[in-house]
Structure formats: structure tokens, C-alpha cells
Amino acid sequence: MFAARNASSLLRTAVKPIATPSPAPLRNFSSSRTNMGKILAVLYDGGKAASEEPRLLGTTENVLGLRDWAKENGHELIVTSDKEGEGSEFQKHVKDAEVLITTPFHPGYATKKILDSAKNLKLAVTAGVGSDHIDLNAANEHKITVAEVSGSNVVSVAEHVMMTILILVRNYNVGHEQAVGGKWQVSDIARDAYDLEGKVVGTIGAGRIGYRVLERMVAFNPKELLYYDYTALPDEAAKKVGARRVEDLNDFLGQCDVVTVNCPLHEGTRDLINKDNVGKMKKNSWLVNTARGAICNSEAVAEAVNSGHILGYGGDVWEVQPSPASHPWRKMLGPHGRGNAMVPHYSGTTLDAQKRYADGTIEIIKNYYAGKPQNPANLIVENGEYATKAYGQRKKGVAS
């Protein structure tokens, strides 16, 4: 069906965004040269943290380390966090921008309507990994190149997956709340705490991140490692981690004590975990999603946690980001106060990851302006065609 870099279905237009708090003032950095290109960067505001920590490169304040290069090379650099609605700085400036920079952590949703209005846009760069916030079919129609910094997040996200699994399996949050709340009742923690050893752990998607999760899981001596993917791992890779492929999703869900989602979002994976199949998961199992929020149906997952069918759900990805305060994952809680390990989207934006994707973003932009070919691993669409299998193999927008 799919791998972390492979899929067979069309990408849907990005989810409609919601209103967010008023952004920081627009930042404009340019030189006096006339032969400049316009670069629009849509990033999140870092506030005090960004001023205190310059390695927070994914912020409007530190702008990926791109400011000096843009000025030295005569490019107009527009930086904003204001991305929602027709009056936003994003929609205002994308109309004549040549290069658009977005990020999975504060995505500027580049819908078909927005791309239709972007008459000068030639390159859209995702500062990170995952370009599902861009309508890739529309990008192909306009022959806009879409690129991302492949591999920049794989270690960071795999580690976050491991952390989240352990938080859920060990019922950490209930214990932590007691510690900081002045309470002490060990039985209320231990009643829902388990060992990871001896459990069946499975990944949906066994690509760059999913496979690294399997590698890290070996040290915990699980009963079995499973994976659900449209294609089989190479024999040597599967043998290295002792993983077994399960080709039917319901069968896969029914065998796992822990399920971790590590596949891209596209039309074939939207609502992959839903009301119909979440009930196929083992009673008292756990679900972790650090891929994309829309892969798991929010209402179905929240009900599974609230009812106690699964012991918990955790991750850092939401259908729309920033997520509304009313999102069901913010308030879901299983019996005994267990089962919620949700955080804002940050797994792939550690300080180490930010250096990788900032450097990669600058390299992609430099290649574009120098007329050099891009690293094929970074290309999503180019010259009106899909350059990767991550969002399905297609020819001119038609699924193969």
C-alpha cells in the first residue's frame, strides 16, 4: 500500500486552516539591488525563546539562518507567521513571490486557490519533511517545484516515538501528575503500568522513520515486531530487526499491543485509523502517531481512549496546526486518568533537526538560483510531474 517514501493515491487539498492569534509584525529583509527574487517564508513566532536561543532557526526571528544570505545576494525576504485567511500576509505576498518556504510545524496551507493566485511562484520548499500542506496536483499544474529536506527529521522523530510509547506503556503521566501535585498513591499509577518487553509492536510504514523505530525497539526485547506497508522490506533489513510483514490492516491492528504510525499523509492514508477499524485494535493496546494528525480520525481515537478500549494515544501531530483549543485530543482521558500523551508538533524540530533542515533549505534555494539540479531525494514534484513515490506515482495528476 505505501512506504515512508511510497504511496499510490492522490493527495487531497490541504485541510482548511483555523484562525490563530495575532502574529508578530511582518519582517522584510532586502538589499538595494534591483535583480532580486522575492522569497516568502511562513514560520512560527519564537518570541522570547527565539531571542534567547539563536539555534531556534525555524522561527520568524531567526528565519533559518537565511537573512544574511538573502541580503548579500539581493533577494527580498519576507518573513511572517500570519497565514490564515484571505487578508493574511501569506496570501498577500505569495501572489508575487518566486520562492515560498513553509514548515510542517506552522504550515502555510498552499491550496489550489492560493497556488492559482501565485503567478510568479517557481519553488516551494518545506523546511523539514512532509509536504502534504501543499496541493501537489495544483503545483504540478503550474509547474512549481516542491522540495523538502529529506532525512532531516528521521532520528528526531524516531526518538520521539520511542519516548511516547514508553510514556504510555509505563503510565508516566499519571505518576508525574501525582509528583507535581503533592500526591502519592502508587497503586493508582501501577494499575495501568506495563513493561514494553514481551509486547507485540507494529509500525504502519517501515520507511526511514518506521524502520528506525523497529531498530530501536529491538533493545526492549519485544515478543514480536510487525510492519504494515505496501511493499516488503528487503530481506536483509527485515532479518536485521526480526520484523514480520502483515498485509491486511485489520489483521495487523488485531495482533499489536503497540501501534505506531510512520507513513505519509495522502488520500489513501487520510482517516486510515477510523471508527470502523479502531475497534479492531487489541483491547488495552496503545496507539502512537507522529506522522500526520489526519491519518487518525480524531473523534474515533478520542472515543477509543475515553471508553477505555485502548489504554492510550500519543503523538504531536494534529489535522490543523496550530490545533484549536476544542480539539478532542486535548481533553481525552481514559479511565483512571490515563492515556493522553499529546503535545504540540515538535518531534522533528529539535535544535539538532532545525540545523539540518535550515541548512537543507538554504541549499535547495541556492541550487535554484544557481540553476543547479536539486538532490533527487529532496524533490516531491518537478516539471509538472511527481518526482517521488511518497505521495503516489502519477503522470500529470492521474494515479497509476
N, C-alpha and C positions, 0 to 999 in steps of 0.2 A: 504493500500500500504506500508506504513512504519511508524515507530515512531522514536523518537530520539535514541532509542536503538534497533530498529527493522527494518528489510528490507527483501526483497525477491529476490534480484538479485545479480549476481556475481559482484565482484569488478574488474574494469579494471586495467590493469597495469598503474602505475603512469605516469602522463604526462611527456614528455621528458623535462628535465631542460634546462635552457639557461646559457650562460656564465655570470659570475659575476666578479666584480673587484678582484684584487689580495688579498688573505686573509692574516691575520696575521700569524706569524710563528707558526709552529706546536708546541704543548705543550705536553710534556711527563713527567708524574709523576709516579715514581715507587720506590719500595724498593729493597733491595738486596736479598730478599727471592726468592727461586727457585720454590716454589709450587704456583705460581701466575697464575691468569687468566688475559687475556687481555680484557680490556674494551675500546671500541671506542665510543667517544662522539662527535657528529656533532652538533655544536651550532653556534650561530652568535657572531661576534665580537662586544663587547660593547664599546671599545675604552675608551676615557676619562671618559664617563659617568659611565662605569663599575668600573673604579678605584676610582671614587669619591663616588659611591653608591654601597656598597657591597651587598645590597639586590637585585641587578640585577643578580639573580642567574642563569638565563638562558643563560648566556654569556660564551664565551671561557675563559674569565678571572676568573670568579667566579665558573664556572663549577658545578652548582647545589649543592654546598657545599660538593661535593663528594671527593675532593682531599685528605683530611686528612684520611678519612676512607679507601680509596683505598691504600694509602701508609702504614697505620698501619696494614692492612690485607694482604699485599704482592701482591697486584694486580697491573699490569701495566695499567696505564690510559693514553690513547692517546686522546687529545682534539684538534679539528680542525674545522674551518669554510669552508675549501676547499672541496667542494662537487661536482663540476661539471666536467664531463669528465673522460676518462679512466686514465688520469695521475694524478687525484686528490688524495689527502691524504685519502679521504673517500674510494675510490675504492682500493687504495693500502693496507690500513690497515684492511679493512673488510674481506679480504681473510683469515686471521688467527685470527680474533677477536672471542672471546667467547660470549661477550655481546656487543650489539650495542644500543646506546642511540641516538635518534633523537628528533626533536621538530617540531611542526606544523608551527612555526614562521620562521624557516630556514630549511626546510625539506631536509634531505638526501633521495633522491628518491631511495628506495631499490627495484629495478625492478627484474624481474625473472633472467635476465642475471647476475645481481650483486649477488643475493642470491645463484645462482648456483655456483658462484665462492667462496662463503663464507663457506668453508668446515668445519670450527670449530664452526660456529655460532649456539648458542643454545637459546639465548634470545634476542629479540628486544624490547626495551622499548621506548614508546613515552612519552617524558617529557611534558605532557599536555594531551589533549583529541583530538582524531581524528587520525586514523592510515591508512588513505587512501593513504599515500605516500609510503606504503609498499605493495608489491604484496602478498596479503594474501594467495592466492592459491599456489604460489610458496613456501611461508613459510610453508604451510601445507605439501607440497610435501617433504620438508626437515625436517619436524617435529620441526621447530623453533617456540618457544613460542613467541607470540606477546602480549604485555600488555601495558596498558596506565593508567594514574592516573584519574580514573573515578570520575567525580564530581568536579574536581579541578577548573574548569573554569565556572561553571554554573552561579554563581552570577555575576561574572565579565562580561560575555558575555551578559547576560540579561540586565544588566545596560547599556551596550554599545548600545544594540538595542534601548532601550528607548531614549538614547541621540540622536542617529542618526535619529530616527523618528521625534523627536522634531526639530532638526536642519533643516530637510527637510520641515516639515509642516509649520514651522514658517519663512521659507526663511532666516534663520540666516546668511548663508554665504554671501549673497548679502549685508546685513546690515553691517556685520563685515568688508567686503572689503571697504565699504564707510568709516567706522570709522577709519581704519588704513591708508586709502588713502587720508585723508583730505577732503572727500566729505560729502555732506548732502542733500539727496533727498529722503525724506520719502516715497513718492509715488512710487518710483522705487522698494522699498522693499515691501511695503504693498500690491502691486498689485498681488503678488503671496504668501502672508502670510495668513494662516488659523488657526483656533482653532482645536485642536485634539478632543475636546468634540463634541459629536454628530456624529462622523465618525464611519464607519464600519471598524474594524481592524481584520485581519486574519493572522494566523500563519500556515505555511507549516511545519508540525511536531509539535506535542504537548507533547514532552518528557520533559526531565529535564530542558532544556533551554526554549523551547517553552511555557511550562506551566508557568514558572516563568515570562515570558513576559506577558502572559494573566493575572496573578495575579497583576502585577504592573500596567497594563493598566486599571484595574477596577477603580482606583482612578481618572482617567481622564474622567469618565462618558461617555464612547463611546455609540454610538447608538446601536451597537451590536458587540460581539466578536465571531469570527468564527475560526474553525480549519479544516485543511485538513490533514488526517492521515489515514494510512492503517487500523488502529483499533480505536475503540471508547475509549474515556476516561472513567474511572469508573464513574458511575452516580454521586457519591458524589463529585468527583473532578470537573466534568463539572458543577454541580449545584453551587459549591462554587464560580466560576468565571462567571457563566452565559453564558458559551460558547456553541455554536451550531456547530455540525459537518456537513461539506459539503463533499460528497463523490466523486463528479465529479470536476476535477481540473479546467476546463474551467468555470463551473458554479461558483466555488469558486472565481476565478480571477475576474469574472464579477460583483461580489457583493461587493468586498472590495474597500475601499478608501485607505487603507494601507495594504500592504502585507509584511510580514517578514518571511524570510526563516530560519528555525531552524531544519534542518534534516541532516543526514549524507550523504556523497558522496559515491555512489556506481554506478554500471552500470545502475540501474533503475532510478537514480536521476541526472545523468550527462545530462546537457542541458535540465533539467526539464522545465525551463523557456527558451523559444526559439522563433525563428522567427514566428512559426506558432501560438503560444498561447499568446505572449506578447501583441498582438493586441486585445486579449480578455479582457485585463485589462481595467478597467474603464478609460475613458478619464479624465485626471487631477488627477490620483492616484499616489501613491508613492510606491517604492519597496526598501526593505532593505534586505541585505544578509550578515550575519556574520557567516554563516555555512562553505561553501566551494565555492570558486570562480567558479569552473566548473559546479556548479548546474545551473548557469545562463549563457546563451550564451552571450559572451562579445559583439559581433557585433550587435546582436539583441537588447540588452539592450541599448547600446550606441545610436543606431538609434532611439529607442523609446524616449530617453531623448532629443537627438538633434532635433528631429522633433516636440517635444512638446506633443507627445501623452501621456506620463506620465510626471508628474511635477518634478520627480527626482528619483535618485538611489543612495544609500549609503551603505557603509559597509567597511570591512577591509580585505576581502579575495579575492585572485586572483588565476587564474588557475595554474600559476607557480610563485614561490616566491624565491628570490626577483622578482618583476614584471619588464619586460622591459620598458624602457622609452617610447617606441612606443605604449604601450597598449592603446586601445581606451578609456578605462575608465579614463585615466589620463587627456584627453583633452575634453571629452564630456561635453557639456553645452547646456542647453535648452534656449529657447527664454528669453530675459531679463537677461541673465547671471545666470540663476538659475539651481538648480537641481543636483549638484555634491557634494556628501558628502563622498567621498572615502578617506581612509587613509591607511597606511601600516598595516599589520596584527599585531594588538596588543591587541585586545579586551580581550583575555583570558590570557594575560601576564602582568597584573598589578602587582605591588610589592606584594600585598596580594596573588594573584594567583600563583606567582612564588614560594612563600614559600610553598604553598600547593603542587604544582607539583614537586618541588625539594624534599620535604620530602617523597612524594609518590614514586618517582623514586628510592630513596635510599632504601626505604622499600622493593620494588619489587626486587632489586638487592640483598639485604641482604637475603631475603627469598630464592632466587635462590641458593646462595652459601651455605646457611644453610640447604638446602634440605627441606625447609618448603613449604607447599602449598600456592599458591597465593590467595589473596582475589578474589573470583569469579567475583566480579563486575569489576575488572581490566583486566580480561582476554578477549582477542579478538580471538586468536586461540591457541590451545594447543593440543599436541599429535596428530597432523595431522588432527584435526577437528576444526570447528568453535565453540567457546565457548560462543558466543553472537549472538543475532538476529540483531544487529546493521548493519551488512553487509550481512544479509540474512542467513537463516537456510540452511545448506548444509551438505551433507555427502561426504567426500573425494572430495570436489571441485565441486559437482553437485548440482544445485539449486533444492530445494524442492518445 
